[in-house]
């Protein structure tokens, strides 16, 4: 396939996201390597892929793209192997979010520096940023000489408490890091593309108001403490007002909805985009823009990654407005600030991007046991 990698290596292939990419790879007959110590899924043909039992050997495979589909603490070894290998040869890596565990924000800076000093092209898996719908949204906004976005609303939700859904038994971190980060990355990407840079998004300051509710997992025994499963928030980026909801509570609707309102060359516009699998849609000023509602998000990630990599090259992807480590670090910091704002009695305010990047949400300290406890 000329518009897909000819081979892929997936670490954590049996997990939810890893399995999504594995299904694309097998359907498109890509040469596929996997590493996952869990039991072999009964519905997979052993002849369709190559499974490596040794982790170090897995990271030596000649794959066109490595996908690290695991939790942050499980990705550390893979990142170390690939970054060491990338001292000698170019590599392409699709990494998962959050960029680091909530209690380890210092790892973000270390990873940004390590990638910069290597030959790896590392992008993060925020699927909506790779989706053709987003490119069409940006093209519409940039078609105006003077575009002013005034309001954005976002809802990303699904029922993550239903005990009948096997997916809901997978461990998660607080929803601000797990799911709201997708929404924040979307705002950052779209506004930066329209304004010309990520720092421009924050030039008029950032204010965050938020409230959260606890998650009620079907398997509470795997969680050491309470994590948030619903977050409602209001953001102010200068004149841009943003309303957001991420909801994993029982009965939540299944949606990945984005609405952008403003004026282009003096005329009002309303852009409505739905990114939910099987129900994708783009409407501008009430008019359906066409497209395939069944388009596969994970296939779009692979196609867009390859197109960017082929046409633009590693240096542009690592320095420009793309979901690279520097971008993922901003999204991580923003989600950590959202987590802290959910617990604060007053809004959090940041003068600019530099202040946001210096922020420490104190997640580690908040989860430390009290004196006298075990």
C-alpha positions as CSV (number, residue, x, y, z in Angstrom):
1,X,0.0,0.0,0.0
2,X,1.5,3.3,-1.0
3,X,-0.5,5.4,1.5
4,X,0.0,3.1,4.5
5,X,3.2,1.8,6.2
6,X,4.3,-1.5,4.7
7,X,4.9,-2.9,8.2
8,X,4.1,-2.0,11.8
9,X,5.2,-3.2,15.3
10,X,2.6,-2.9,18.0
11,X,3.6,-3.0,21.7
12,X,0.5,-3.8,23.8
13,X,-1.3,-5.3,20.8
14,X,-4.0,-7.0,22.9
15,X,-5.1,-3.8,24.6
16,X,-8.0,-1.6,23.4
17,X,-6.0,0.9,21.3
18,X,-3.4,-1.7,20.2
19,X,-6.1,-4.0,19.0
20,X,-7.7,-1.2,16.9
21,X,-4.4,-0.6,15.1
22,X,-3.8,-4.4,14.8
23,X,-7.2,-4.8,13.1
24,X,-6.2,-2.2,10.5
25,X,-2.8,-3.7,9.9
26,X,-4.3,-7.2,9.4
27,X,-7.1,-6.0,7.2
28,X,-4.7,-4.0,5.0
29,X,-2.2,-7.0,5.0
30,X,0.6,-5.1,6.5
31,X,3.6,-7.1,7.8
32,X,2.8,-7.0,11.6
33,X,5.0,-7.6,14.6
34,X,3.5,-7.6,18.1
35,X,4.7,-7.7,21.7
36,X,2.2,-8.4,24.4
37,X,2.8,-10.8,27.4
38,X,-0.9,-11.4,27.8
39,X,-2.6,-14.6,26.6
40,X,-3.1,-15.0,22.9
41,X,-6.6,-13.8,21.7
42,X,-8.6,-16.8,20.5
43,X,-10.0,-14.9,17.5
44,X,-6.6,-14.2,16.0
45,X,-4.9,-16.3,13.3
46,X,-1.3,-17.0,14.5
47,X,-0.2,-17.1,10.9
48,X,-1.3,-13.5,10.3
49,X,1.4,-11.8,12.3
50,X,4.7,-12.3,14.1
51,X,4.7,-12.4,17.9
52,X,7.9,-11.7,19.7
53,X,8.2,-13.1,23.3
54,X,11.4,-11.1,24.0
55,X,10.8,-7.4,24.4
56,X,14.3,-6.3,23.4
57,X,14.1,-8.4,20.3
58,X,10.8,-6.8,19.4
59,X,12.3,-3.4,19.4
60,X,15.0,-4.6,17.0
61,X,12.5,-5.5,14.3
62,X,12.6,-3.8,10.8
63,X,9.2,-2.2,11.1
64,X,8.4,1.0,9.2
65,X,6.4,2.2,12.3
66,X,6.4,1.3,16.0
67,X,3.2,1.9,18.0
68,X,3.6,2.0,21.8
69,X,0.0,1.2,22.8
70,X,0.4,0.9,26.6
71,X,0.3,2.8,29.8
72,X,3.2,5.3,30.4
73,X,5.0,3.1,32.9
74,X,4.9,0.2,30.4
75,X,6.2,2.4,27.6
76,X,9.4,3.4,29.3
77,X,11.4,0.4,28.3
78,X,10.2,0.6,24.7
79,X,11.1,4.3,24.5
80,X,14.5,3.6,25.9
81,X,15.2,0.9,23.3
82,X,13.9,2.9,20.4
83,X,15.7,6.1,21.4
84,X,19.0,4.2,21.8
85,X,18.4,2.6,18.4
86,X,17.6,6.0,16.9
87,X,21.0,7.3,17.7
88,X,22.2,5.2,14.7
89,X,19.2,5.1,12.3
90,X,16.0,7.0,11.7
91,X,12.8,5.5,13.2
92,X,9.1,6.4,13.2
93,X,7.1,6.0,16.4
94,X,3.5,6.5,17.2
95,X,3.2,7.0,21.0
96,X,0.1,6.9,23.2
97,X,-1.1,9.4,25.7
98,X,-0.9,10.6,28.4
99,X,2.7,11.5,27.7
100,X,3.7,10.5,31.2
101,X,1.9,9.1,34.2
102,X,0.0,11.9,36.1
103,X,2.5,11.6,39.0
104,X,5.6,11.9,36.8
105,X,5.4,15.2,34.9
106,X,9.2,15.5,34.9
107,X,9.4,12.6,32.4
108,X,7.8,14.9,29.7
109,X,10.8,17.3,29.6
110,X,13.2,14.4,29.5
111,X,11.4,12.7,26.6
112,X,11.3,16.0,24.6
113,X,15.0,16.4,25.0
114,X,15.8,12.7,24.2
115,X,13.7,12.8,21.0
116,X,15.3,16.1,20.0
117,X,18.8,14.5,20.3
118,X,17.9,11.4,18.3
119,X,16.9,10.5,14.8
120,X,13.4,9.3,15.8
121,X,10.2,10.9,14.4
122,X,7.8,10.5,17.3
123,X,4.1,11.6,17.1
124,X,1.4,11.1,19.6
125,X,-1.9,9.3,19.0
126,X,-4.6,12.1,19.3
127,X,-6.7,10.5,16.5
128,X,-8.9,13.5,15.7
129,X,-5.8,15.5,14.7
130,X,-5.0,13.0,12.0
131,X,-8.6,12.8,10.8
132,X,-9.5,14.3,7.4
133,X,-12.4,16.1,9.0
134,X,-10.0,18.2,11.0
135,X,-8.0,19.2,7.9
136,X,-11.3,20.3,6.3
137,X,-12.2,22.3,9.4
138,X,-8.8,24.1,9.3
139,X,-9.0,24.7,5.6
140,X,-12.4,26.4,6.0
141,X,-11.1,28.6,8.8
142,X,-8.0,29.5,6.9
143,X,-10.0,30.3,3.7
144,X,-10.9,33.7,5.4
145,X,-8.6,36.6,5.4
146,X,-9.9,37.6,8.9
147,X,-11.2,34.7,11.1
148,X,-12.2,35.2,14.6
149,X,-13.3,32.1,16.7
150,X,-15.4,33.2,19.6
151,X,-16.9,30.0,21.0
152,X,-15.9,26.3,21.1
153,X,-17.9,23.5,22.7
154,X,-16.6,19.9,23.1
155,X,-18.2,16.8,24.3
156,X,-16.3,13.5,24.4
157,X,-18.1,10.8,26.3
158,X,-19.1,7.1,26.6
159,X,-20.4,4.8,29.2
160,X,-17.2,3.5,30.9
161,X,-19.0,2.1,34.0
162,X,-21.2,-0.6,32.3
163,X,-20.0,-3.9,33.7
164,X,-21.2,-5.7,30.6
165,X,-18.6,-4.0,28.5
166,X,-15.2,-5.8,28.7
167,X,-13.4,-2.6,27.7
168,X,-14.5,-1.1,31.0
169,X,-12.3,-3.4,33.0
170,X,-9.1,-1.8,31.5
171,X,-7.4,0.5,34.1
172,X,-7.7,4.2,33.5
173,X,-6.2,7.3,35.0
174,X,-8.3,10.4,35.9
175,X,-10.4,11.5,33.0
176,X,-8.6,14.8,32.6
177,X,-5.5,13.0,31.6
178,X,-7.2,10.0,30.0
179,X,-9.9,11.7,27.8
180,X,-10.1,15.5,28.3
181,X,-6.5,15.7,26.9
182,X,-7.9,14.8,23.5
183,X,-10.2,17.8,23.6
184,X,-7.4,20.1,24.7
185,X,-5.1,18.8,22.0
186,X,-7.8,19.5,19.5
187,X,-8.2,23.1,20.6
188,X,-4.4,23.6,20.6
189,X,-4.0,22.1,17.2
190,X,-6.8,24.0,15.4
191,X,-6.1,27.4,17.0
192,X,-2.3,27.0,16.5
193,X,-2.9,26.2,12.8
194,X,-5.1,29.2,12.4
195,X,-3.0,31.6,14.4
196,X,0.4,30.4,13.3
197,X,2.0,28.9,16.4
198,X,1.2,27.2,19.7
199,X,2.5,30.1,21.9
200,X,0.0,32.4,20.0
201,X,-2.9,30.3,21.4
202,X,-2.0,31.5,24.9
203,X,-0.8,35.0,24.2
204,X,-3.9,36.5,25.9
205,X,-3.7,34.2,28.9
206,X,-5.6,31.1,30.0
207,X,-8.3,30.8,32.7
208,X,-9.7,27.3,33.8
209,X,-12.8,26.6,35.8
210,X,-13.7,23.0,36.3
211,X,-15.6,20.5,38.4
212,X,-15.4,16.7,38.4
213,X,-17.2,13.6,39.7
214,X,-15.6,10.2,40.7
215,X,-15.5,7.2,38.4
216,X,-17.3,4.0,39.6
217,X,-15.4,1.2,37.8
218,X,-16.8,-2.3,37.5
219,X,-13.5,-3.5,39.1
220,X,-12.7,-1.1,41.9
221,X,-10.1,-3.5,43.4
222,X,-7.5,-2.5,40.7
223,X,-7.6,1.1,41.7
224,X,-5.5,2.3,44.6
225,X,-7.8,5.4,45.1
226,X,-10.6,7.4,43.6
227,X,-10.1,8.7,40.0
228,X,-12.4,11.2,38.3
229,X,-14.8,9.9,35.6
230,X,-16.6,13.1,34.6
231,X,-15.3,16.6,34.1
232,X,-17.1,19.7,33.1
233,X,-15.0,22.8,32.4
234,X,-14.9,26.3,31.1
235,X,-11.8,27.8,29.5
236,X,-11.0,31.3,28.4
237,X,-8.2,32.0,25.9
238,X,-8.5,35.7,25.5
239,X,-11.8,36.3,23.6
240,X,-12.3,32.6,22.9
241,X,-14.7,30.9,25.3
242,X,-14.7,27.2,25.5
243,X,-17.2,24.8,27.1
244,X,-16.1,21.2,27.6
245,X,-17.5,17.9,29.0
246,X,-15.8,14.6,29.2
247,X,-18.1,11.9,30.7
248,X,-17.4,8.2,31.5
249,X,-20.3,7.9,33.9
250,X,-23.1,5.3,33.4
251,X,-25.6,6.3,30.8
252,X,-23.3,8.8,29.1
253,X,-24.0,9.4,25.4
254,X,-21.4,8.1,22.9
255,X,-20.1,11.2,21.1
256,X,-16.9,13.0,20.1
257,X,-18.6,16.3,19.2
258,X,-16.9,19.6,18.4
259,X,-18.6,22.9,17.6
260,X,-16.8,26.1,16.6
261,X,-18.5,29.5,16.2
262,X,-17.2,32.8,15.1
263,X,-16.9,35.2,12.2
264,X,-14.9,34.9,9.0
265,X,-14.5,38.1,7.0
266,X,-17.3,39.6,9.0
267,X,-19.8,36.7,8.4
268,X,-20.9,34.4,11.1
269,X,-20.0,30.7,10.9
270,X,-20.9,27.5,12.8
271,X,-18.9,24.4,12.3
272,X,-20.2,21.1,13.8
273,X,-18.0,18.0,13.6
274,X,-18.8,14.5,15.0
275,X,-15.8,12.2,15.2
276,X,-17.5,9.1,16.7
277,X,-16.7,5.9,14.8
278,X,-19.5,5.0,12.4
279,X,-21.3,8.4,12.8
280,X,-18.7,10.9,11.5
281,X,-20.2,14.1,10.1
282,X,-19.1,17.6,9.2
283,X,-21.6,20.5,8.9
284,X,-20.8,24.1,8.2
285,X,-23.5,26.7,8.6
286,X,-26.0,23.8,8.7
287,X,-24.9,22.2,5.4
288,X,-23.6,18.7,5.4
289,X,-20.2,18.6,3.9
290,X,-20.3,15.0,2.8
291,X,-17.7,12.3,3.6
292,X,-17.8,8.8,4.8
293,X,-19.4,8.4,8.3
294,X,-17.8,5.0,8.6
295,X,-14.3,6.1,7.9
296,X,-11.9,4.3,10.3
297,X,-10.1,6.7,12.7
298,X,-7.1,4.4,13.3
299,X,-6.5,3.8,9.6
300,X,-6.6,7.6,9.2
301,X,-3.9,8.0,11.8
302,X,-1.6,5.6,9.9
303,X,-2.4,7.2,6.5
304,X,-1.8,10.7,7.8
305,X,1.3,9.8,9.7
306,X,2.8,8.3,6.6
307,X,1.7,11.3,4.4
308,X,3.2,13.8,6.8
309,X,6.4,11.8,7.2
310,X,6.9,11.3,3.5
311,X,6.0,14.8,2.3
312,X,7.4,16.9,5.2
313,X,10.2,14.9,6.8
314,X,11.3,14.4,10.3
315,X,12.6,17.9,11.1
316,X,9.4,19.7,10.1
317,X,7.3,17.2,12.0
318,X,9.4,17.6,15.2
319,X,9.4,21.4,15.0
320,X,6.1,22.4,13.4
321,X,2.5,22.3,14.6
322,X,2.0,18.6,14.8
323,X,1.3,16.1,17.6
324,X,5.0,15.8,18.4
325,X,6.6,15.5,21.9
326,X,6.7,19.3,22.4
327,X,3.0,19.5,21.5
328,X,2.1,16.5,23.7
329,X,4.0,18.1,26.6
330,X,1.7,21.2,26.3
331,X,-1.4,19.0,26.2
332,X,-0.2,17.0,29.2
333,X,0.4,20.2,31.2
334,X,-3.0,21.6,30.2
335,X,-4.7,18.4,31.3
336,X,-2.8,18.4,34.6
337,X,-4.0,22.0,35.2
338,X,-7.5,20.9,34.4
339,X,-7.2,18.2,37.0
340,X,-6.0,20.6,39.6
341,X,-8.7,23.1,38.6
342,X,-11.3,20.4,39.2
343,X,-10.2,20.3,42.8
344,X,-9.7,24.1,43.3
345,X,-12.2,26.5,44.8
346,X,-11.3,29.3,42.4
347,X,-10.2,29.4,38.7
348,X,-6.7,28.7,37.7
349,X,-5.0,31.5,35.6
350,X,-1.9,31.4,33.4
351,X,-0.4,34.5,31.8
352,X,1.1,32.6,28.9
353,X,2.4,29.3,27.6
354,X,5.6,29.5,29.6
355,X,3.7,29.8,32.9
356,X,1.5,26.8,31.9
357,X,4.7,24.7,31.2
358,X,6.1,25.6,34.6
359,X,3.0,24.5,36.4
360,X,3.1,21.6,38.8
361,X,-0.3,20.2,39.6
362,X,1.0,18.3,42.7
363,X,-0.6,15.1,41.6
364,X,2.1,12.9,43.3
365,X,1.7,14.7,46.6
366,X,-2.1,14.5,46.5
367,X,-1.9,10.7,46.2
368,X,0.8,10.2,48.9
369,X,-0.5,8.3,52.0
370,X,-1.2,10.4,55.1
371,X,1.1,10.0,58.1
372,X,0.3,6.9,60.1
373,X,-1.4,5.2,57.1
374,X,-0.2,2.2,55.0
